[in-house]
């Protein structure tokens, strides 16, 4: 049993403090989230691949292939959006392409390559 008076206040203070600590910890962890698994990119008719793993879920990520990517394999646990611009912007000629987790996609012949991607979170 609780002590009369002060004991109850201490117990409530500990519970409230713990709840605030858990909230702060959850917020801090979400800022540093990364993809789980890999995203693999390859240029058209090229054996060279670039693989990304543990990519931050926030922001725009450039695909580091000189001529961009024509093939993507999403082996991660998150969905991504592919862009034909190096800064994840949509244009009239090039909207974003959604690639779900554990899926792959290939650009159509003669279309612009992918230059960047963002993670759906």
N, C-alpha and C positions, 0 to 999 in steps of 0.2 A: 504494500500500500504506500501511497504518497504521504509525505509529511504534510502537515497542515500548513498552507500558505506558501512559503518560499520554495519548497520542493517541487511543486507543480510548475511554477514559473521557470525554473531551471530546465525541467524536462521539455516543456514546450519550446523553450529557446534552442535546445539542442536539435529538436526535430525541424524547426524552422531553418536553422543554420545549415543543416544537412540538405534540405530541399534547395536552398539557394546555391549551395556548393554543387549539387548535381546539375542544376540548370546551367550554371556557368561552365561546367565541364562539357556538357552536351553542346553548348554554343561554340566553344573553342574547338571541339573535334570536328564539327561540320565545316569549319573554315579550311581545314587541311585535308579534306577528303580527296582520295585519288581513285582512279579506275582500278578494278581488280581484273586481271587478265591482260591480254595484249591487243593492240590495234596494229595491223601490218599493212603497209602500203607498197605498191610496185608501180613503176612507170609502164607505159604502153610498150610491149615487145622488149622488155628488159628483165634480166634475171636478178637485178639488184633490188633488194627489199629494205625498207626501213620499218623497224618495229618499235612501238611505244608501249611502255608498261608503267604502271603507277603514275599515270598522267593526272595532274590536278583537274578536278571536275569544273573548276571555275576558269573563265577566260577563253581566249582564242588561241589555238595552237597551229603554228605553221607546219606544213608537211615538208620536211627537209630533203626533197628530191629536186634536182635542178630543173627538170621539166614537169614537175608536178606528178600526181598519181592518177593512174587509170584504173587501178584495181585496189580494193580495200577489203580486208577481212577483219570483221569485228569479233574477236575472241574474248571480249571483255564482258563484264556483267552489267554494262550500261549501254544505252543507246547513244548514237552520235549523229551530228548533222555535218555533212560535208559541204564545203563551199569552193567555188571556182576562183575566188579572190584570196589574196594572202592575209586578209584581215577579217575574215568571217562575215563579210557583207554580202547581201543579196543584190543582184542587179537585174535589169530587165531581161538580159540574155542568160543569166545564171542564178537561178534560185537555189536555196539549200536543198540537199538530198538527205533524207532520213535513212539511216542504216541501223536497224535494230540489233540488239545483242545476239551474238552467235550467228550472224548473217554475213553475207559478203555482197559486193556490188562491183560492177564493171561499167566504165563510161562507154557511151555509144561511140562508134567510129566517127572521127571528125569533130567530136565535141571537145570543149575545153577541159583540161585536166583539173583535178582537185588540188587546191593550194593550201587549204587550211581546214580545221574542224573544230567543233565545240561539242562538249559533252552535255547530254540532256540529264538534268538533275532536278 
